[in-house]
Amino acid sequence: MADSDNTTTLPFVTRRRVLAGTAIAIAGSQRNAFARNDLEKNQPTDPAVALWRKWKASHEQTERLCRQQQRLERKLVETVGFPSATIRLRDDRRVTLHSLKALHEVLDLDPEDVALRVKAEADLADHQARWDAADREIGYSATLRAERDAADRAEDLLEALSKTPAASLAGVAAKLDAALREAEISEDQAEFPWPQIRSALDDVIRNGQRLVPEQMFPNDMLQPAPLRKRRGDILRFWIESDGGVA
């Protein structure tokens, strides 16, 4: 019976200890999970990350307005055309000019050029008036001004970000990310130093997630932004394709 009692009691005691140990482990893991959540919720914001968020919002607004004004500019060019005047020179060459300055540089003040110059100025003014009317109707200039304001704000925030010490690896990553995103619209990212900066950013994020798992990296920072066209390409394209003088 003693042996029987032992065989029935020991498994019970062992099971009770196992259950108790499991309960402690579960409670401990729950406390760690709650502590992790509380830490993430109450994690102090790195001033560099906070500035990065503001800069990124202005940067994206600038890009949206840039694409919008390019669409409106294309519409104006296709429907009205850049203000211009076409004149025939003394050697019978035809030249299309897009400004009074260009017109005055091409035509001398000789008496035989006076009538030609007056007509060209009138043609240019008439074309400009049609452009301005269409511009007001679709809001091209207003969008262009809004884009410039957003770009100025983004530039100020980027400068402030560069002067703000990072308080975490996320802050360091924010500075590298801002440099890369800004380079997307003005540089060839296949050339030095952009691949090296991208590699450094990836290293900071990867090691930060491994060494400081409780530190939060913004999701937007983990995904490279798509490449965008450089500003001003459409304007240059239309002027060069027309062959005129701006």
Secondary structure as GFF3:
##gff-version 3
##sequence-region A 1 246
A	DSSP	alpha_helix	2	42	.	.	.	ID=ss1
A	DSSP	alpha_helix	47	79	.	.	.	ID=ss2
A	DSSP	beta_strand	85	88	.	.	.	ID=ss3
A	DSSP	beta_strand	94	97	.	.	.	ID=ss4
A	DSSP	alpha_helix	100	106	.	.	.	ID=ss5
A	DSSP	alpha_helix	111	138	.	.	.	ID=ss6
A	DSSP	alpha_helix	140	163	.	.	.	ID=ss7
A	DSSP	alpha_helix	169	183	.	.	.	ID=ss8
A	DSSP	alpha_helix	194	211	.	.	.	ID=ss9
A	DSSP	alpha_helix	219	222	.	.	.	ID=ss10
A	DSSP	alpha_helix	233	242	.	.	.	ID=ss11
###
